Amino acid sequence: MEKECMEEGLANTKRPLLLGERNFINSDKPKGGSSFTPVLFLSAIVALCGNFCFGFAAGYTSTAEFEMMEDLGMSIAAYSFFGSIMTIGAAIGAILSGKMADFIGRKRTMWLSQIFCIMGWLGIAFAKNVWGVNIGRASIGFAVGLIAYVVPVYIAEITPKNIRGRFVVTLQLMNCSGLLVVFFLGNFFSWRTVSLLAIIPCLMQVVGLVFVPESPRWLASIGKEIEFEDALRRLRGVDAGVSQEAIEIKDATDNFQRSEAGFQGLFQKKYAYPVMIGVGLMLLQQLGGNSVFAAYLSTVFAKANVSTTIGPTAIAFLQMPAAVLGVFLMDAFGRRALLMVSSVAACLCLSIMGLSFYLQEHQYAKEFTPLMVFLGVLGFSYAFAIGMSGIPWVIMSEIFPINIKASAGSLVTLVNWSSSWLVTFAFNFMLEWNSAGTFFFFASMSAMAFLFTWIMVPETKGRSLEEIQASLIAYVY
């Protein structure tokens, strides 16, 4: 009976996404108005402040490492725990993120995340001992766990399908901006001062959320029809024809809510495909070394005899063009192509780094190690910025229907942060044990990401969320 209801409401969307066929419900642009409006732009910018804070927090450990270890008398093991405890807090935030975003809404979840973020930064800035900075870092991690889920979901839910990918992938641009700013500030200010400066973008989002609408799809899911239509009209423009889009959203929401599923529902056959895609991409993203280059870039450069002052800032600055390029390529070439190109390029760059450390360990061409490592890191940053860094979050925000979005989103975000904790905690020990082997391992994971994308990941470019989600479920049957 449940399957029949689903098929009846969404029968016209049943076809495999992997074939890239085009049979859309309506045209890409909303009828009678522009798909890009000032309110939409403001809403996206306010939400993206969260990812700026995310990037700032991720890069903080790289700039603070040596000074904090000296001031607080921390060992490598103690600092590794400090660096990785953010991912523990993020894993807890990930578990709660989906249900929280469904219960209190997307806007309130972002607001709550910044309260924890501000408390965490204040805790680090005024900490008297190692426990103080660890508690502050864990609080920031909890906030980041909420941000990582709710920001891409909110942006995906407010943007029209013809520009959705471009908006969501801007997450990576804001992450890079946060990294650049924290690396730059770390050259001039102490780790305590940088902690206080980190509060500024948090406050910007707290204030900005007052002036933007809630997600129309969330309002529709809780039955607030008047607020839903008002929010959609504000986002699309007063002259835009939103009736067709409103009908599609309400119909899809009603159909999926007939089969309301909790966490146990994720293991139903019909949801197996989207869950495998989400979990696989998040796992391979982190096992490919994504978090390492944000958290321990100074350590990598120190190992290769590259300047730990100029090197990280230069990398953060030089990867900005790649992040900007990714924004424009997203809706031009699609998700699959960029993921595969990104994975192959990352594999090659990580292999170059592994080779350079292998040569260094065996006393061959040691004078080329700094250059090879710098170029390898730069190439990896470019490769990840256009694909594997941001696109898994884009796809996560697109593939899960409303009835499992909370549980599935929490699951894949938990997988992301759990694997991130494993990699960031183990990295320093891996680097000391076998530097070359560490980067060859990351390279092999990037190769796996290419194969996984080629075999499993569908193209979602230019399709409404409702169409994507229905087609993924239909693909199983």
DRENDO-1510 file (C-alpha; in Angstrom, 1 decimal, always signed):
<recs>
REC; n; res; u; v; w
REC; 1; MET; +0.0; +0.0; +0.0 .
REC; 2; GLU; +2.8; +2.4; +0.9 .
REC; 3; LYS; +4.6; +1.7; -2.3 .
REC; 4; GLU; +1.4; +2.3; -4.3 .
REC; 5; CYS; +0.9; +5.7; -2.7 .
REC; 6; MET; +4.4; +6.7; -3.6 .
REC; 7; GLU; +4.1; +5.5; -7.1 .
REC; 8; GLU; +0.8; +7.2; -7.6 .
REC; 9; GLY; +2.0; +10.6; -6.5 .
REC; 10; LEU; +5.4; +10.5; -8.3 .
REC; 11; ALA; +5.0; +8.2; -11.3 .
REC; 12; ASN; +6.1; +10.7; -13.8 .
REC; 13; THR; +9.6; +10.9; -12.3 .
REC; 14; LYS; +10.5; +7.2; -12.5 .
REC; 15; ARG; +13.6; +6.8; -14.5 .
REC; 16; PRO; +17.3; +6.0; -13.8 .
REC; 17; LEU; +19.3; +9.1; -13.1 .
REC; 18; LEU; +22.5; +7.6; -14.3 .
REC; 19; LEU; +21.3; +7.8; -17.9 .
REC; 20; GLY; +21.0; +11.6; -17.7 .
REC; 21; GLU; +17.7; +11.7; -19.6 .
REC; 22; ARG; +15.8; +15.0; -19.5 .
REC; 23; ASN; +12.1; +15.0; -18.9 .
REC; 24; PHE; +11.5; +17.8; -16.5 .
REC; 25; ILE; +8.2; +18.8; -14.9 .
REC; 26; ASN; +8.6; +22.5; -15.8 .
REC; 27; SER; +11.2; +24.9; -17.2 .
REC; 28; ASP; +14.4; +25.8; -15.3 .
REC; 29; LYS; +13.3; +29.3; -14.4 .
REC; 30; PRO; +10.2; +30.2; -12.4 .
REC; 31; LYS; +7.5; +31.5; -14.6 .
REC; 32; GLY; +7.0; +35.2; -14.7 .
REC; 33; GLY; +10.1; +36.1; -12.6 .
REC; 34; SER; +13.8; +35.8; -12.2 .
REC; 35; SER; +15.3; +32.8; -10.4 .
REC; 36; PHE; +17.8; +35.1; -8.7 .
REC; 37; THR; +16.5; +37.7; -6.3 .
REC; 38; PRO; +18.0; +40.0; -3.6 .
REC; 39; VAL; +16.2; +38.0; -0.8 .
REC; 40; LEU; +17.6; +34.7; -2.2 .
REC; 41; PHE; +21.1; +36.2; -2.3 .
REC; 42; LEU; +20.9; +37.6; +1.2 .
REC; 43; SER; +19.5; +34.3; +2.6 .
REC; 44; ALA; +22.3; +32.3; +1.0 .
REC; 45; ILE; +25.0; +34.7; +2.2 .
REC; 46; VAL; +23.7; +34.6; +5.8 .
REC; 47; ALA; +23.6; +30.8; +5.8 .
REC; 48; LEU; +27.1; +30.7; +4.3 .
REC; 49; CYS; +28.5; +32.6; +7.2 .
REC; 50; GLY; +28.2; +29.3; +9.0 .
REC; 51; ASN; +30.6; +27.7; +6.6 .
REC; 52; PHE; +33.0; +30.6; +6.9 .
REC; 53; CYS; +33.0; +29.8; +10.6 .
REC; 54; PHE; +33.4; +26.1; +9.7 .
REC; 55; GLY; +36.6; +26.8; +7.7 .
REC; 56; PHE; +37.9; +29.2; +10.3 .
REC; 57; ALA; +37.5; +26.5; +13.0 .
REC; 58; ALA; +39.1; +23.8; +10.8 .
REC; 59; GLY; +42.2; +25.8; +10.1 .
REC; 60; TYR; +42.6; +27.2; +13.6 .
REC; 61; THR; +44.6; +24.2; +14.8 .
REC; 62; SER; +47.2; +24.6; +12.1 .
REC; 63; THR; +48.0; +28.2; +13.0 .
REC; 64; ALA; +47.8; +27.8; +16.8 .
REC; 65; GLU; +49.8; +24.5; +17.0 .
REC; 66; PHE; +53.3; +25.5; +18.0 .
REC; 67; GLU; +52.4; +28.5; +20.1 .
REC; 68; MET; +49.6; +26.7; +22.0 .
REC; 69; MET; +51.8; +23.7; +22.7 .
REC; 70; GLU; +54.5; +25.9; +24.2 .
REC; 71; ASP; +52.1; +28.1; +26.3 .
REC; 72; LEU; +50.2; +25.1; +27.7 .
REC; 73; GLY; +53.0; +22.6; +27.8 .
REC; 74; MET; +51.1; +20.2; +25.4 .
REC; 75; SER; +52.6; +17.0; +24.0 .
REC; 76; ILE; +52.0; +15.9; +20.4 .
REC; 77; ALA; +49.4; +13.4; +21.7 .
REC; 78; ALA; +47.7; +16.1; +23.7 .
REC; 79; TYR; +47.6; +18.5; +20.7 .
REC; 80; SER; +46.4; +15.7; +18.5 .
REC; 81; PHE; +43.5; +15.2; +20.9 .
REC; 82; PHE; +42.8; +18.9; +20.9 .
REC; 83; GLY; +42.8; +18.9; +17.1 .
REC; 84; SER; +40.5; +15.9; +16.8 .
REC; 85; ILE; +38.1; +16.7; +19.7 .
REC; 86; MET; +36.2; +19.1; +17.4 .
REC; 87; THR; +35.3; +16.1; +15.3 .
REC; 88; ILE; +34.0; +14.3; +18.4 .
REC; 89; GLY; +31.8; +17.3; +19.2 .
REC; 90; ALA; +30.8; +17.5; +15.5 .
REC; 91; ALA; +29.7; +13.8; +15.6 .
REC; 92; ILE; +27.4; +14.5; +18.5 .
REC; 93; GLY; +26.0; +17.5; +16.7 .
REC; 94; ALA; +25.6; +15.4; +13.6 .
REC; 95; ILE; +23.5; +12.9; +15.5 .
REC; 96; LEU; +21.1; +15.6; +16.6 .
REC; 97; SER; +21.3; +17.9; +13.5 .
REC; 98; GLY; +18.6; +16.3; +11.4 .
REC; 99; LYS; +16.0; +15.9; +14.1 .
REC; 100; MET; +16.8; +19.4; +15.4 .
REC; 101; ALA; +16.5; +21.0; +12.0 .
REC; 102; ASP; +13.1; +19.2; +11.5 .
REC; 103; PHE; +11.8; +20.1; +15.0 .
REC; 104; ILE; +12.8; +23.7; +15.4 .
REC; 105; GLY; +13.5; +24.7; +11.8 .
REC; 106; ARG; +16.5; +25.5; +9.7 .
REC; 107; LYS; +16.9; +29.1; +10.9 .
REC; 108; ARG; +16.7; +28.3; +14.6 .
REC; 109; THR; +19.2; +25.4; +14.2 .
REC; 110; MET; +21.7; +27.8; +12.6 .
REC; 111; TRP; +21.1; +30.3; +15.3 .
REC; 112; LEU; +21.6; +27.7; +18.0 .
REC; 113; SER; +24.9; +26.5; +16.4 .
REC; 114; GLN; +26.4; +29.9; +16.6 .
REC; 115; ILE; +25.6; +30.1; +20.3 .
REC; 116; PHE; +27.7; +27.0; +20.9 .
REC; 117; CYS; +30.3; +28.4; +18.5 .
REC; 118; ILE; +30.6; +31.7; +20.4 .
REC; 119; MET; +30.8; +29.9; +23.8 .
REC; 120; GLY; +33.5; +27.6; +22.4 .
REC; 121; TRP; +35.7; +30.4; +21.1 .
REC; 122; LEU; +35.4; +32.3; +24.4 .
REC; 123; GLY; +36.3; +29.1; +26.2 .
REC; 124; ILE; +39.5; +28.8; +24.2 .
REC; 125; ALA; +40.4; +32.4; +24.4 .
REC; 126; PHE; +40.2; +32.5; +28.3 .
REC; 127; ALA; +41.3; +28.9; +29.0 .
REC; 128; LYS; +43.9; +28.4; +31.8 .
REC; 129; ASN; +44.8; +24.8; +31.0 .
REC; 130; VAL; +44.5; +22.0; +28.5 .
REC; 131; TRP; +41.0; +21.0; +29.7 .
REC; 132; GLY; +39.7; +24.5; +29.0 .
REC; 133; VAL; +40.8; +24.6; +25.4 .
REC; 134; ASN; +39.5; +21.0; +24.8 .
REC; 135; ILE; +36.0; +21.9; +26.2 .
REC; 136; GLY; +35.9; +25.0; +24.0 .
REC; 137; ARG; +37.0; +23.1; +21.0 .
REC; 138; ALA; +34.4; +20.4; +21.6 .
REC; 139; SER; +31.7; +23.1; +21.8 .
REC; 140; ILE; +32.8; +24.5; +18.5 .
REC; 141; GLY; +32.7; +21.0; +17.1 .
REC; 142; PHE; +29.1; +20.5; +18.2 .
REC; 143; ALA; +28.2; +23.8; +16.4 .
REC; 144; VAL; +30.1; +22.7; +13.3 .
REC; 145; GLY; +28.2; +19.4; +13.3 .
REC; 146; LEU; +24.9; +21.3; +13.1 .
REC; 147; ILE; +26.2; +23.7; +10.5 .
REC; 148; ALA; +27.6; +20.9; +8.2 .
REC; 149; TYR; +24.1; +19.5; +7.9 .
REC; 150; VAL; +21.7; +22.4; +8.1 .
REC; 151; VAL; +23.4; +25.0; +5.9 .
REC; 152; PRO; +23.5; +22.9; +2.6 .
REC; 153; VAL; +20.0; +21.6; +3.3 .
REC; 154; TYR; +18.7; +25.2; +3.8 .
REC; 155; ILE; +20.4; +26.5; +0.7 .
REC; 156; ALA; +19.2; +23.5; -1.4 .
REC; 157; GLU; +15.7; +24.0; -0.2 .
REC; 158; ILE; +15.5; +27.8; -1.0 .
REC; 159; THR; +17.1; +27.9; -4.4 .
REC; 160; PRO; +15.6; +27.1; -7.8 .
REC; 161; LYS; +16.9; +24.0; -9.5 .
REC; 162; ASN; +18.7; +25.8; -12.3 .
REC; 163; ILE; +21.1; +27.5; -9.9 .
REC; 164; ARG; +20.9; +25.2; -6.9 .
REC; 165; GLY; +24.3; +23.5; -7.4 .
REC; 166; ARG; +26.1; +26.8; -7.9 .
REC; 167; PHE; +24.7; +28.1; -4.6 .
REC; 168; VAL; +25.3; +25.0; -2.5 .
REC; 169; VAL; +28.9; +24.5; -3.8 .
REC; 170; THR; +29.6; +28.0; -2.6 .
REC; 171; LEU; +30.0; +26.3; +0.7 .
REC; 172; GLN; +33.5; +25.3; -0.3 .
REC; 173; LEU; +34.3; +28.9; -1.3 .
REC; 174; MET; +33.3; +30.1; +2.1 .
REC; 175; ASN; +35.3; +27.2; +3.8 .
REC; 176; CYS; +38.3; +28.4; +1.8 .
REC; 177; SER; +37.7; +32.0; +2.8 .
REC; 178; GLY; +37.6; +30.9; +6.5 .
REC; 179; LEU; +40.8; +29.0; +6.1 .
REC; 180; LEU; +42.5; +32.0; +4.4 .
REC; 181; VAL; +41.5; +34.4; +7.1 .
REC; 182; VAL; +42.5; +32.2; +10.0 .
REC; 183; PHE; +45.9; +31.4; +8.3 .
REC; 184; PHE; +46.4; +35.1; +7.7 .
REC; 185; LEU; +45.5; +36.2; +11.2 .
REC; 186; GLY; +47.6; +33.5; +12.7 .
REC; 187; ASN; +50.7; +35.2; +11.3 .
REC; 188; PHE; +50.1; +38.4; +13.3 .
REC; 189; PHE; +48.0; +37.5; +16.4 .
REC; 190; SER; +48.3; +35.1; +19.3 .
REC; 191; TRP; +46.1; +32.0; +19.4 .
REC; 192; ARG; +44.0; +33.7; +22.1 .
REC; 193; THR; +43.4; +36.8; +20.1 .
REC; 194; VAL; +42.5; +34.8; +17.0 .
REC; 195; SER; +39.9; +33.0; +19.1 .
REC; 196; LEU; +38.2; +36.3; +20.0 .
REC; 197; LEU; +38.3; +37.4; +16.3 .
REC; 198; ALA; +36.5; +34.2; +15.3 .
REC; 199; ILE; +33.4; +35.4; +17.1 .
REC; 200; ILE; +32.8; +38.2; +14.6 .
REC; 201; PRO; +31.4; +36.0; +11.7 .
REC; 202; CYS; +29.4; +34.1; +14.3 .
REC; 203; LEU; +27.6; +37.3; +15.4 .
REC; 204; MET; +27.1; +38.3; +11.7 .
REC; 205; GLN; +25.1; +35.1; +11.1 .
REC; 206; VAL; +23.1; +35.5; +14.4 .
REC; 207; VAL; +22.0; +39.0; +13.3 .
REC; 208; GLY; +21.5; +38.1; +9.6 .
REC; 209; LEU; +19.1; +35.3; +10.4 .
REC; 210; VAL; +16.6; +37.8; +11.7 .
REC; 211; PHE; +16.1; +39.2; +8.1 .
REC; 212; VAL; +15.8; +36.0; +6.0 .
REC; 213; PRO; +12.9; +33.7; +5.5 .
REC; 214; GLU; +12.6; +30.1; +6.8 .
REC; 215; SER; +12.9; +27.2; +4.3 .
REC; 216; PRO; +9.6; +26.9; +2.4 .
REC; 217; ARG; +10.0; +23.1; +2.2 .
REC; 218; TRP; +10.3; +22.9; +6.0 .
REC; 219; LEU; +7.2; +25.1; +6.4 .
REC; 220; ALA; +5.3; +22.9; +4.0 .
REC; 221; SER; +6.4; +19.8; +5.9 .
REC; 222; ILE; +4.9; +21.1; +9.2 .
REC; 223; GLY; +1.6; +22.3; +7.6 .
REC; 224; LYS; +2.2; +26.1; +7.7 .
REC; 225; GLU; +0.7; +26.8; +4.3 .
REC; 226; ILE; +0.4; +30.6; +4.6 .
REC; 227; GLU; +4.0; +31.0; +5.9 .
REC; 228; PHE; +5.2; +28.5; +3.2 .
REC; 229; GLU; +3.6; +30.5; +0.3 .
REC; 230; ASP; +4.9; +33.8; +1.8 .
REC; 231; ALA; +8.5; +32.5; +2.2 .
REC; 232; LEU; +8.5; +31.1; -1.4 .
REC; 233; ARG; +7.1; +34.3; -2.8 .
REC; 234; ARG; +9.8; +36.4; -1.0 .
REC; 235; LEU; +12.5; +34.1; -2.3 .
REC; 236; ARG; +11.3; +34.1; -5.9 .
REC; 237; GLY; +10.2; +37.7; -6.1 .
REC; 238; VAL; +6.8; +39.4; -5.9 .
REC; 239; ASP; +6.3; +39.1; -9.7 .
REC; 240; ALA; +7.3; +35.5; -10.0 .
REC; 241; GLY; +4.8; +32.8; -10.7 .
REC; 242; VAL; +5.3; +30.3; -7.8 .
REC; 243; SER; +2.0; +28.4; -8.0 .
REC; 244; GLN; +3.4; +25.4; -10.0 .
REC; 245; GLU; +6.5; +25.1; -7.8 .
REC; 246; ALA; +4.3; +25.4; -4.7 .
REC; 247; ILE; +2.0; +22.6; -5.9 .
REC; 248; GLU; +5.0; +20.3; -6.7 .
REC; 249; ILE; +6.5; +20.9; -3.2 .
REC; 250; LYS; +3.3; +20.3; -1.4 .
REC; 251; ASP; +2.4; +17.2; -3.4 .
REC; 252; ALA; +5.8; +15.7; -2.9 .
REC; 253; THR; +5.8; +16.5; +0.8 .
REC; 254; ASP; +2.4; +14.9; +1.3 .
REC; 255; ASN; +3.4; +11.8; -0.6 .
REC; 256; PHE; +6.6; +11.2; +1.3 .
REC; 257; GLN; +5.0; +12.0; +4.7 .
REC; 258; ARG; +2.5; +9.2; +4.1 .
REC; 259; SER; +5.4; +6.9; +4.6 .
REC; 260; GLU; +7.0; +8.7; +7.6 .
REC; 261; ALA; +10.2; +6.8; +8.4 .
REC; 262; GLY; +12.5; +7.0; +11.5 .
REC; 263; PHE; +16.1; +5.8; +11.7 .
REC; 264; GLN; +15.0; +2.2; +11.3 .
REC; 265; GLY; +13.3; +3.2; +8.0 .
REC; 266; LEU; +16.6; +4.0; +6.5 .
REC; 267; PHE; +17.2; +0.3; +6.1 .
REC; 268; GLN; +14.2; -0.2; +3.9 .
REC; 269; LYS; +15.1; -1.4; +0.4 .
REC; 270; LYS; +13.7; +1.7; -1.3 .
REC; 271; TYR; +16.1; +4.0; +0.6 .
REC; 272; ALA; +19.2; +1.8; +0.1 .
REC; 273; TYR; +20.5; +3.6; -3.0 .
REC; 274; PRO; +20.5; +7.2; -1.7 .
REC; 275; VAL; +21.8; +6.1; +1.7 .
REC; 276; MET; +24.7; +4.2; +0.1 .
REC; 277; ILE; +25.5; +7.2; -2.0 .
REC; 278; GLY; +25.5; +9.6; +0.9 .
REC; 279; VAL; +27.5; +7.4; +3.3 .
REC; 280; GLY; +30.0; +6.4; +0.6 .
REC; 281; LEU; +30.8; +9.9; -0.5 .
REC; 282; MET; +31.2; +11.2; +3.0 .
REC; 283; LEU; +33.5; +8.3; +4.0 .
REC; 284; LEU; +35.7; +8.6; +1.0 .
REC; 285; GLN; +35.9; +12.4; +1.3 .
REC; 286; GLN; +37.5; +12.2; +4.8 .
REC; 287; LEU; +39.6; +9.1; +4.1 .
REC; 288; GLY; +41.1; +11.0; +1.2 .
REC; 289; GLY; +42.7; +13.4; +3.7 .
REC; 290; ASN; +40.4; +16.4; +3.4 .
REC; 291; SER; +40.5; +17.3; +7.1 .
REC; 292; VAL; +44.3; +16.8; +7.5 .
REC; 293; PHE; +45.2; +19.6; +5.2 .
REC; 294; ALA; +43.1; +22.1; +7.1 .
REC; 295; ALA; +44.1; +20.9; +10.6 .
REC; 296; TYR; +47.8; +20.0; +10.2 .
REC; 297; LEU; +49.1; +21.8; +7.1 .
REC; 298; SER; +51.8; +23.5; +9.2 .
REC; 299; THR; +52.9; +20.0; +10.4 .
REC; 300; VAL; +53.1; +18.7; +6.8 .
REC; 301; PHE; +55.1; +21.8; +5.7 .
REC; 302; ALA; +57.5; +21.5; +8.7 .
REC; 303; LYS; +58.1; +17.9; +7.8 .
REC; 304; ALA; +59.0; +18.9; +4.2 .
REC; 305; ASN; +61.1; +22.0; +5.3 .
REC; 306; VAL; +58.6; +24.4; +3.8 .
REC; 307; SER; +58.0; +27.7; +5.7 .
REC; 308; THR; +55.2; +27.2; +8.2 .
REC; 309; THR; +54.4; +30.9; +8.2 .
REC; 310; ILE; +54.2; +31.6; +4.5 .
REC; 311; GLY; +53.2; +28.2; +3.2 .
REC; 312; PRO; +49.7; +27.7; +4.8 .
REC; 313; THR; +48.7; +31.3; +4.0 .
REC; 314; ALA; +49.9; +31.0; +0.4 .
REC; 315; ILE; +48.0; +27.7; -0.1 .
REC; 316; ALA; +44.8; +29.1; +1.4 .
REC; 317; PHE; +45.1; +32.2; -0.9 .
REC; 318; LEU; +46.0; +30.2; -4.1 .
REC; 319; GLN; +43.1; +27.8; -3.7 .
REC; 320; MET; +40.5; +30.5; -3.7 .
REC; 321; PRO; +40.4; +30.7; -7.5 .
REC; 322; ALA; +39.7; +26.9; -7.6 .
REC; 323; ALA; +36.8; +27.4; -5.2 .
REC; 324; VAL; +35.4; +30.2; -7.4 .
REC; 325; LEU; +35.9; +28.1; -10.5 .
REC; 326; GLY; +34.0; +25.3; -8.8 .
REC; 327; VAL; +31.0; +27.6; -8.3 .
REC; 328; PHE; +30.7; +28.3; -12.1 .
REC; 329; LEU; +31.5; +24.7; -13.2 .
REC; 330; MET; +28.9; +23.1; -11.0 .
REC; 331; ASP; +25.8; +23.7; -13.0 .
REC; 332; ALA; +27.7; +23.7; -16.3 .
REC; 333; PHE; +29.3; +20.3; -16.1 .
REC; 334; GLY; +27.3; +18.6; -13.4 .
REC; 335; ARG; +28.2; +16.8; -10.2 .
REC; 336; ARG; +29.5; +13.5; -11.5 .
REC; 337; ALA; +32.0; +14.9; -13.9 .
REC; 338; LEU; +33.5; +17.2; -11.3 .
REC; 339; LEU; +33.7; +14.5; -8.7 .
REC; 340; MET; +35.6; +12.2; -11.1 .
REC; 341; VAL; +38.0; +14.8; -12.3 .
REC; 342; SER; +38.5; +16.0; -8.7 .
REC; 343; SER; +39.3; +12.4; -7.5 .
REC; 344; VAL; +41.7; +11.6; -10.2 .
REC; 345; ALA; +43.6; +14.9; -9.8 .
REC; 346; ALA; +43.7; +14.5; -6.0 .
REC; 347; CYS; +45.1; +11.0; -6.4 .
REC; 348; LEU; +47.9; +12.2; -8.6 .
REC; 349; CYS; +48.8; +15.1; -6.3 .
REC; 350; LEU; +48.8; +12.9; -3.2 .
REC; 351; SER; +51.0; +10.4; -5.0 .
REC; 352; ILE; +53.5; +13.2; -5.8 .
REC; 353; MET; +53.6; +14.0; -2.1 .
REC; 354; GLY; +54.1; +10.4; -1.1 .
REC; 355; LEU; +56.9; +10.1; -3.7 .
REC; 356; SER; +58.6; +13.3; -2.4 .
REC; 357; PHE; +58.6; +12.0; +1.2 .
REC; 358; TYR; +59.8; +8.6; +0.0 .
REC; 359; LEU; +62.8; +10.2; -1.7 .
REC; 360; GLN; +63.4; +12.4; +1.4 .
REC; 361; GLU; +63.5; +9.3; +3.7 .
REC; 362; HIS; +66.0; +7.5; +1.4 .
REC; 363; GLN; +68.2; +10.6; +0.9 .
REC; 364; TYR; +67.4; +11.0; -2.8 .
REC; 365; ALA; +66.9; +14.5; -4.3 .
REC; 366; LYS; +66.1; +16.0; -0.9 .
REC; 367; GLU; +66.5; +19.5; -2.3 .
REC; 368; PHE; +63.4; +19.0; -4.4 .
REC; 369; THR; +61.2; +17.8; -1.4 .
REC; 370; PRO; +59.9; +21.3; -0.3 .
REC; 371; LEU; +58.9; +22.2; -3.9 .
REC; 372; MET; +57.3; +18.8; -4.6 .
REC; 373; VAL; +55.3; +18.9; -1.4 .
REC; 374; PHE; +54.2; +22.5; -1.8 .
REC; 375; LEU; +53.1; +21.8; -5.4 .
REC; 376; GLY; +51.4; +18.6; -4.3 .
REC; 377; VAL; +49.5; +20.4; -1.5 .
REC; 378; LEU; +48.5; +23.2; -3.9 .
REC; 379; GLY; +47.3; +20.7; -6.6 .
REC; 380; PHE; +45.4; +18.7; -4.0 .
REC; 381; SER; +43.7; +21.9; -2.7 .
REC; 382; TYR; +42.7; +22.8; -6.3 .
REC; 383; ALA; +41.5; +19.3; -7.0 .
REC; 384; PHE; +39.4; +19.0; -3.8 .
REC; 385; ALA; +38.1; +22.5; -4.0 .
REC; 386; ILE; +36.3; +21.9; -7.4 .
REC; 387; GLY; +34.8; +18.6; -6.4 .
REC; 388; MET; +35.3; +16.2; -3.5 .
REC; 389; SER; +35.3; +19.0; -0.8 .
REC; 390; GLY; +31.9; +20.5; -1.5 .
REC; 391; ILE; +29.9; +18.3; -3.9 .
REC; 392; PRO; +29.3; +15.4; -1.4 .
REC; 393; TRP; +27.4; +18.0; +0.7 .
REC; 394; VAL; +25.5; +19.2; -2.4 .
REC; 395; ILE; +24.4; +15.7; -3.2 .
REC; 396; MET; +23.5; +15.0; +0.5 .
REC; 397; SER; +21.2; +18.0; +0.4 .
REC; 398; GLU; +19.5; +16.8; -2.7 .
REC; 399; ILE; +18.9; +13.0; -2.5 .
REC; 400; PHE; +17.0; +12.4; +0.7 .
REC; 401; PRO; +13.2; +12.8; +0.7 .
REC; 402; ILE; +11.5; +14.8; +3.5 .
REC; 403; ASN; +10.4; +11.8; +5.4 .
REC; 404; ILE; +13.9; +10.5; +6.0 .
REC; 405; LYS; +15.9; +13.7; +5.5 .
REC; 406; ALA; +16.5; +14.1; +9.3 .
REC; 407; SER; +17.6; +10.6; +10.0 .
REC; 408; ALA; +19.6; +10.1; +6.7 .
REC; 409; GLY; +21.2; +13.5; +7.0 .
REC; 410; SER; +22.3; +12.8; +10.6 .
REC; 411; LEU; +23.7; +9.4; +9.5 .
REC; 412; VAL; +25.8; +10.7; +6.7 .
REC; 413; THR; +27.0; +13.7; +8.7 .
REC; 414; LEU; +27.9; +11.4; +11.6 .
REC; 415; VAL; +29.9; +9.1; +9.2 .
REC; 416; ASN; +31.7; +12.2; +7.9 .
REC; 417; TRP; +32.7; +13.5; +11.3 .
REC; 418; SER; +33.5; +10.0; +12.7 .
REC; 419; SER; +35.9; +9.3; +9.9 .
REC; 420; SER; +37.3; +12.9; +10.2 .
REC; 421; TRP; +38.0; +12.2; +13.8 .
REC; 422; LEU; +39.8; +9.0; +13.0 .
REC; 423; VAL; +42.0; +10.7; +10.3 .
REC; 424; THR; +42.8; +13.8; +12.3 .
REC; 425; PHE; +43.7; +11.9; +15.5 .
REC; 426; ALA; +45.8; +9.3; +13.7 .
REC; 427; PHE; +47.5; +11.7; +11.2 .
REC; 428; ASN; +50.4; +12.9; +13.4 .
REC; 429; PHE; +51.2; +9.3; +14.4 .
REC; 430; MET; +51.0; +8.1; +10.8 .
REC; 431; LEU; +53.2; +10.9; +9.6 .
REC; 432; GLU; +55.9; +10.0; +12.2 .
REC; 433; TRP; +55.6; +6.3; +11.4 .
REC; 434; ASN; +55.7; +6.5; +7.6 .
REC; 435; SER; +55.3; +9.8; +5.9 .
REC; 436; ALA; +55.3; +8.4; +2.3 .
REC; 437; GLY; +52.9; +5.6; +3.2 .
REC; 438; THR; +50.5; +8.1; +4.7 .
REC; 439; PHE; +50.0; +10.0; +1.5 .
REC; 440; PHE; +50.0; +6.9; -0.7 .
REC; 441; PHE; +47.1; +5.7; +1.5 .
REC; 442; PHE; +45.2; +9.0; +0.9 .
REC; 443; ALA; +45.9; +8.6; -2.8 .
REC; 444; SER; +44.4; +5.1; -2.9 .
REC; 445; MET; +41.2; +6.5; -1.2 .
REC; 446; SER; +41.0; +9.2; -3.9 .
REC; 447; ALA; +41.2; +6.4; -6.5 .
REC; 448; MET; +38.4; +4.6; -4.7 .
REC; 449; ALA; +36.3; +7.8; -4.8 .
REC; 450; PHE; +36.7; +7.9; -8.6 .
REC; 451; LEU; +35.5; +4.3; -8.9 .
REC; 452; PHE; +32.6; +4.8; -6.5 .
REC; 453; THR; +31.4; +7.9; -8.3 .
REC; 454; TRP; +31.6; +6.2; -11.7 .
REC; 455; ILE; +29.6; +3.2; -10.6 .
REC; 456; MET; +27.2; +4.6; -8.0 .
REC; 457; VAL; +26.7; +8.4; -8.1 .
REC; 458; PRO; +23.8; +9.8; -10.3 .
REC; 459; GLU; +23.8; +13.1; -12.0 .
REC; 460; THR; +21.4; +15.5; -10.3 .
REC; 461; LYS; +22.1; +18.7; -12.2 .
REC; 462; GLY; +19.1; +20.7; -13.3 .
REC; 463; ARG; +16.4; +18.6; -11.6 .
REC; 464; SER; +14.0; +19.6; -8.8 .
REC; 465; LEU; +14.6; +18.0; -5.4 .
REC; 466; GLU; +11.3; +16.2; -5.6 .
REC; 467; GLU; +12.2; +14.7; -9.0 .
REC; 468; ILE; +15.6; +13.5; -7.8 .
REC; 469; GLN; +14.3; +11.9; -4.7 .
REC; 470; ALA; +11.4; +10.1; -6.4 .
REC; 471; SER; +13.7; +8.8; -9.1 .
REC; 472; LEU; +16.3; +7.4; -6.7 .
REC; 473; ILE; +13.6; +5.5; -4.9 .
REC; 474; ALA; +12.1; +4.3; -8.2 .
REC; 475; TYR; +15.6; +3.1; -9.4 .
REC; 476; VAL; +15.6; +0.4; -6.7 .
REC; 477; TYR; +12.4; -1.2; -8.0 .
</recs>
